[in-house]
Structure formats: C-alpha cells, structure tokens
C-alpha cells in the first residue's frame, strides 16, 4: 500500500510516517520503480504500535525502547513494566502541575471583580512573570508530598 493508505490504516499521518522514517524509528519503506513508498501490513502494525504509544504520551526515545522490547521475544516483562511505570510517574507529575495551574488561575479569577474597572489581579499576576506562578506550583507540589 502507498503512504496515504498506510496513513489511513494506521492512524498516523503521512507527514509523521515520513518523519519517523527520517529519524530511524521505522525502517525506510520499500519503493516502487517510480519512487513511491510501499508499506506492508507488518509496517502498518508497527505504525499502529507507535501511534498507540504516542497516545499514551511516550516520547520517541521511549518508543524506541518499547519497539526494541516488542521485537525481542527473549525480553523480560519487567523491562516493559519499568518503562510503563516511569511513564505513569511522569504523567502523574504533569497532572499535579496542571492542577496547580488550575488552582492558581481559579484563585486569580476569584480575586478579579470582572467589572468595568481596569484593575485586574489576573493581569497584575501575569505581569509579574512566570516566576510567581512557578513558585506557587512548586510550593503546592512540595506540600502535596
């Protein structure tokens, strides 16, 4: 199948397929006599694996590790689990950071009268720069531990 068909079958855009090929995440596709890429069902399965891994938030370097383990029939499931647990830890940290951002924005919105006056604590805080928000997020994360 051509790249468009492979993209449709795998759920990975043609642009991303080309990118994954350029960085070596997937092997270079076979080519027709006129130079068009040709993909097999095995390669589409590989692209689906990558798409699912990306949907779970794995970065490309971790996907490389997962692919190596997937191909290795002598693998230890403990290695796969370790990668999954590391990903869970990273996602949980991001959730905490986002919750801190939500809490900060909620406090700022609550402090804003939202009337016709020009005074606005939201803009005042934003004008102080990211330092105040980052500091507050760090404090929240430290106290949550």
KAUR-V257992 format. One record per run of one state. SS is the DSSP state (hx for helix, st for strand, lp for the rest). FROM is the first residue (numbers start at 1). LEN is the number of residues. If there is no record, write none. Layout:
# KAUR-V257992
SS;FROM;LEN / SS;FROM;LEN
This chain:
# KAUR-V257992
lp;1;2 / hx;3;8 / lp;11;3 / hx;14;9 / lp;23;7 / st;30;2 / lp;32;5 / st;37;2 / lp;39;2 / hx;41;15 / lp;56;4 / hx;60;12 / lp;72;5 / hx;77;35 / lp;112;9 / hx;121;7 / lp;128;2 / hx;130;15 / lp;145;1
